[in-house]
Amino acid sequence: MIRPLTRLRLAAVNIDGVMLEDTFSPVIHHFLTSRGCAYTAETERSIFSQPRAVAGRLLAEAVDEPMTGDQALDAYFAERARYVAEHPVRVSEGAVELLARLRAAGLATVCYGGLAKGHFDRFLGDHAELFDEPGYICTDSFRPGLREIATDHFGLAHDQVLVIDDVARVGEEAARLGMPFIGHPSSFEHSYQRHLMREVGIRHVVDSLHAIDGELLRTLDEEAAGPRDGRASLSAAGSAVHDGALAR
């Protein structure tokens, strides 16, 4: 039984990398390295969780061949289609149970991401009842979209919204807005997200969605309800990694 929370009202949960297993990092890595490009932390920092048009332009600029942003996106999504044909998109282990815990704690829940709602309907439609209206918010035109989710869609103060995402730059934006944040970095062997989360000082990082339990939710709720200088999601002292896992 989770003790009632006092400040948090909504959990905004990213779709790809949190609710669904990461199928984007491997494709971006292959897209670049197969074209002779180095894959670095800065690559991830600049491309991940950007509007599609921006990501396409950055991919095109990174490769040593003539390519427009639209052409880069077309090539990327063609490669992703081949990848998911061999590695089907799956609901992450513990994702459904996480939603149940969030709702048991009294939080409304919403899913968000950069793809159109059809992506949500296809892979999470069987669990749509675990989300509150509108269920899914496409943030492609205003990424990362945290302010818009909190204010425009739910009419909440920033510190009333818990964000769970797999990308460090989203955590940075959450900190800027004063939003509680939990990082769930990709387990992809070439991913830099855990390193980037630690680098920018994200405090709460989990390897397993099972680690987002009542104790962690109460900790985040207390931080949100505390003095303003205690609400930030980043810490100069670094990140606290839950589950006991070490950063790569």
N, C-alpha and C positions, 0 to 999 in steps of 0.2 A: 504493500500500500504506500503510495507516494504522498508525503505530506503536502497539503495544498500550497501552491506557489502564490506569492504576494504581488509580484511585479509583472512577470512574463505573461503574455496573453496569446501569442502566436508563435508557431515554429514554421519557418520557411525552409524547405528542404530541397536541395538541388537534385535534379533528376539523374543526369549522367555522371557517374562517379560516386554518387551516394545511394539513391534509390535503385539505380541500375549499375551494373558493373562497368568499369571504364573501358570503352571501346574507341575512345578518341585519341588518347596518348599514343597507343601503338601505331595508329595510322598516320598521325602527324610525324612521328619519329621516322617511319618508313618513307613517307612522302619526301622528307628532306634528305635523309641519309642515302636513299637510293639515287638521288640526284647529286650526290657528292657534297652535300652541305653538312657542316658540323652541327651537332645537336647539343645545345648548351642550356644552362639554367636561364640565361638571358633570352634564349629562343622561347622557352616556356613562359617566362615572365611577360614577354611582349605579345604573344599570340593568344594564350589561353583566356577564355571568358571575355573575348572581345566581340563586338558586333560582327556578323558574318562578313560584311563588306570590308571591314578593317582587317579581319583575319586573312581574307583572301588577298588583299593588297600586300600584307606582310609576308605571306607565303610566296607570292610572286617575286617580291623583292629579294627573298632569301636564296632563291635558286638561280643558278648560272645558266639560264636559258630564257629566251624571249617569251613572256607569259603575262597576260593581264590578270588582274585580281579575279575576274569572273572565270577565266580559264583555269586559274589555280583552284578555285572552288569546285569547278566541274571535275577536274582531275582528282581532287581530294575526295569528293563524295563518291566517285567511281571506285576509287581504291577502298574506301570504307565499305561500300556495298560488297566488294569481293571479300573483304576481311570478315564481315559479319556473316557471310554465307558459310564460312568455315568456323567462325567463333560466334555463335548466336548470342544476341543480347539477352541477358538474364537479370532477373531481379536479384539485387545484392543479398547475401546472407544476412539475416537479421533485420532487413529493411521493414518488413511487415510488422514484426514484433516491436521495432522502434516506434512506428506510428501508433501502435496500441499503447505503448508506455507514454508517449507524448500526450495522447488524448486522455489517458487515465490521470495524468497530472493536471488536467483541466485546460490544456492548450488547444486552440484551434490549429489546424495544419493546412499548409498549402504547398504545392510543388511548383518549381520554376526551372527554366532553362532556356537555351537559345534556339531550340528547334520548335516547329509549329506544334499545336496541340495534338495533332494526329499521332505524334511520337508518344505522347503520354497515353492517349487512348489505346494505342496498340499494345504497349508493354505494361501499363499499369491500370488499364481499364477494369480489370477484375478486382482491383482494390480501390476503385474510385470513391467508395463509400467511406473510406478512412480519411478523406480530405474534405475540407470545407469549401464552399463556393468562393471563387470560381473553379476550384480544384487544381487547375494548372494555369500558370501565367507565363507566356512567352516573352522573354526579356531581350530578344535580339536587337530591337531598335533602341533600347536604353540600358544596355548592360553596364554594370552588373545588376542594376535594377532594384537594389535593396531599399532605397528611399521610396521609390514608386510603389513597391509591394506594401511597405509599412503605411505610408501616408495616403497614397491615392486609392489603393484597393481596400485597405482595412481601417483607415482613419486612426491609426495607433501612433503613439510616440515611438521614436526609434528604439529606446531602451526597453520597450515591451515586446520586441520581436527577437527571437532566437534564430540565428542563421546557421545552417549546417551545410558545408560546401567542401569540395575537394581542391579548391584553387586558392593559393596564397593571396593573390591580388584582391579576391573577394573578401578575405579576412582583413586586409588592409582597409578596404572601403568600409567594412563593418566597424572597425575601430575608429575611423574618421567620423562616422555617424554616431558612435556610442552604442552600437548594437552588440549584444552578446553573440559570440561566435564559437563554433566547434569545427575544427578542421579534420577532414577525413581524407588524407592524401592517397593517391593511387599507389597500388602495390606493383605497378609496372616497373620492371627492372631498370629502365632508363629514365624514369620520372625524377624530376627535381623538386616536386612540390613539397615533400617533407623537408628538404633542405631549405627551400624558400620560406616555408612557414616558420622554421626555427630562426632563419636569418632575420625576419621582420618581427620576431618575438610574439608569435601567436601563442597564447597561453594554454589553450585546451586543444589537444590533438589526439585523435583516437585511431587505432588501426582496425578496430572492430566496432560495428554499430551496436553490438551488445554492450559495449563499454559506456554508452550513453544511457546511464541508469538513473535511478531516483536521486542518488547522492550527487552525481554530476549536475543534474537539473537543479537541485536545491542550491548548489554552489553558484551556478550561473544566475539563478534568481536572486540570491543574496547580493551578488556583485551588482546586478542591475538595480536593486533597491537601495544600495548603499550610496555613499557620497559620490559626487560626479567623478572625482579623480579615481574612484575605484571601479568605474564601469567600463573602462576601456578594455578592448579585447587583446591589446598588445602589451607586452611588458618588456622593459629594458633588460630584465634579468633573463629573458629567453622564454622558451615554451615548456609547458608541463605536459609530458607525453603520457597519456593513460594507456593501460594494458601492459606497461613495462617494456614496450618496444623501443629500440634505439634507432636514431636516425641513420640513414645510409650516408 
